[in-house]
Amino acid sequence: MQPEWFYKGTGTAAIAPGDALISPDFALDGSEEPEIAGIYLIGPDGIPCRIGFALANEFSDHVTERINYLFLAHSKLRPASFGPEILVGELPQDIRGTSRILRDGVVVWEKPFLSGEENMSHSIANLEYHHFKYRLFCQPGDLHVHMFGTATLSFADEVRVEQGDVIEIEAPSSDWHCAIRSGEMTHMRRR
């Protein structure tokens, strides 16, 4: 079965770990989504090559998403952060991590998340097949970052991320240790 997926943009929304997550002035929310990201480079022959995997924060607007399911794609058009480390090789089958929000250096929300194929609805191979079957996504030289999702987010626990909050996502394991600090959440204001 083909998975649902959402286009997050051309890379202009990608921010470095630790940099500010800037929400547009029309955003109704800005919340973390801890994810595993697949990193791919499209070869000169148009064939995708997986470089590896990284932790990611697919920052989203969950209030907009709840207004109408058709707004889900719009809610994803927000900045995202991934890395700084890339795991080269196969993704561990069972990944257990933690997502937390710090406010003034104090943890205000923390919850574990699961990923890896043992905890996913689709296999990595199925996700890759259905995305790269489109020629549009196989342009030589393009770099792709695919976020595979988890089911953990503070919004589901009625916690609102506030300006100045810091989001941390980590997934230590015997196979892989990686952490991402997404930086402060801020809102863009029109001048």
C-alpha positions in Angstrom: 0.0 0.0 0.0 1.2 3.5 -0.8 1.9 5.6 2.3 0.7 9.2 2.6 3.4 11.8 2.5 3.7 15.6 2.4 6.0 17.8 0.5 7.9 20.2 2.8 9.6 22.3 0.1 12.8 22.7 -1.8 15.2 22.8 1.2 14.7 26.4 2.0 12.9 25.3 5.2 15.8 23.2 6.4 17.6 24.7 9.3 20.7 23.7 11.2 20.4 22.0 14.6 20.4 24.7 17.3 19.1 27.4 14.9 15.8 29.1 15.5 12.5 27.5 14.3 10.7 30.4 12.8 7.0 30.1 12.3 5.2 32.4 9.8 3.0 35.1 11.3 -0.1 33.3 10.1 0.8 30.1 12.0 -1.7 29.0 14.7 0.8 26.7 16.3 4.4 25.4 16.1 5.2 22.0 17.6 7.9 19.4 17.4 7.6 16.1 15.7 10.5 13.8 16.4 11.3 11.7 13.3 13.9 9.6 11.6 15.0 11.1 8.3 16.4 9.2 5.3 19.0 11.2 3.4 19.2 10.5 -0.4 21.3 11.8 -3.3 20.0 11.3 -6.8 22.8 9.9 -9.0 23.7 11.1 -12.6 21.6 8.2 -13.9 18.5 9.4 -12.0 18.8 6.5 -9.5 18.5 7.5 -5.8 21.2 6.5 -3.4 20.6 6.4 0.3 23.4 8.1 2.2 22.0 7.2 5.6 19.6 8.3 8.4 19.5 11.2 10.9 17.3 12.3 13.7 14.9 15.1 12.7 12.3 17.6 14.0 9.5 18.0 11.5 8.2 21.2 13.1 4.5 21.5 12.2 1.3 23.5 12.9 -1.1 21.1 14.6 -3.8 23.7 15.2 -4.1 24.3 11.5 -4.1 20.6 10.8 -7.0 20.0 13.2 -9.2 22.7 11.5 -9.6 20.4 8.5 -7.7 17.3 7.5 -7.3 18.8 4.1 -5.1 21.4 5.8 -2.6 18.7 6.9 -0.3 19.5 3.9 -0.4 23.2 4.7 0.5 22.5 8.4 3.7 20.8 7.3 5.1 23.9 5.4 7.2 25.0 8.4 10.9 24.8 9.1 12.6 21.5 9.9 15.9 20.4 11.4 17.9 17.2 11.0 21.3 15.9 11.9 24.0 16.9 12.7 25.0 13.2 12.6 24.1 10.8 9.7 24.1 7.1 10.4 25.6 5.4 7.3 24.2 1.9 6.9 21.0 0.2 7.9 18.6 1.8 10.3 18.3 -0.2 13.6 15.0 -2.2 13.6 14.0 -0.8 17.0 14.8 2.8 17.9 13.7 4.3 21.2 14.3 7.9 21.8 13.1 10.9 23.8 11.6 14.2 22.8 11.5 17.1 25.3 10.7 20.8 25.6 12.8 23.0 27.8 11.5 26.4 28.9 14.1 28.6 30.6 16.3 25.5 31.0 13.6 23.5 32.8 11.9 20.4 31.2 8.2 21.2 30.8 7.4 18.1 28.7 9.2 14.9 27.9 8.0 11.7 26.3 9.6 8.6 24.7 9.1 7.8 21.0 9.6 4.7 18.9 10.8 4.3 15.3 12.7 1.7 13.2 10.8 -0.8 11.1 9.6 -2.8 14.1 7.6 0.2 15.0 6.6 1.6 11.6 3.5 1.0 9.5 5.6 0.7 6.3 9.0 -0.7 5.6 11.8 1.6 4.5 11.9 -0.2 1.1 8.2 0.5 0.6 8.5 4.1 1.5 11.5 4.5 -0.8 9.8 2.7 -3.7 6.6 4.8 -3.6 8.4 8.1 -3.4 11.1 7.5 -6.0 8.7 6.0 -8.5 7.9 9.6 -9.6 10.4 10.9 -12.1 10.0 14.4 -10.6 11.9 13.1 -7.5 14.7 11.5 -9.5 16.5 14.6 -10.9 20.3 14.0 -11.0 22.1 15.9 -8.3 19.1 16.5 -6.1 19.3 15.8 -2.4 16.2 14.5 -0.5 15.4 14.3 3.1 12.5 12.0 3.9 11.0 12.1 7.4 9.5 8.8 8.4 7.4 9.9 11.3 6.6 8.9 14.9 3.5 9.1 17.0 4.8 11.3 19.8 4.2 15.0 20.0 3.6 17.5 22.8 0.5 18.9 21.1 -1.3 15.6 21.7 -0.7 16.1 25.4 -2.1 19.6 25.2 1.3 21.2 25.7 1.9 24.3 23.6 5.4 25.2 22.5 6.1 28.8 23.3 8.5 31.4 22.0 12.0 30.8 23.4 11.4 27.1 24.2 14.1 24.7 23.2 13.2 21.3 21.6 15.6 18.3 22.1 15.3 15.0 20.4 17.6 12.1 21.1 17.8 8.4 20.4 20.7 6.6 22.1 21.1 2.9 21.5 23.8 0.3 21.3 23.7 0.7 17.5 23.4 4.4 17.2 23.6 7.5 19.4 22.4 10.7 18.0 20.9 13.9 19.4 19.4 17.0 17.9 18.8 20.3 19.6 16.3 22.2 17.5 16.9 25.6 19.0 14.5 28.2 20.1 11.0 28.4 18.6 10.3 31.9 17.5 7.5 33.6 15.5 8.1 35.8 12.4 6.4 39.1 12.6 5.5 41.3 9.6 7.0 44.8 9.6 
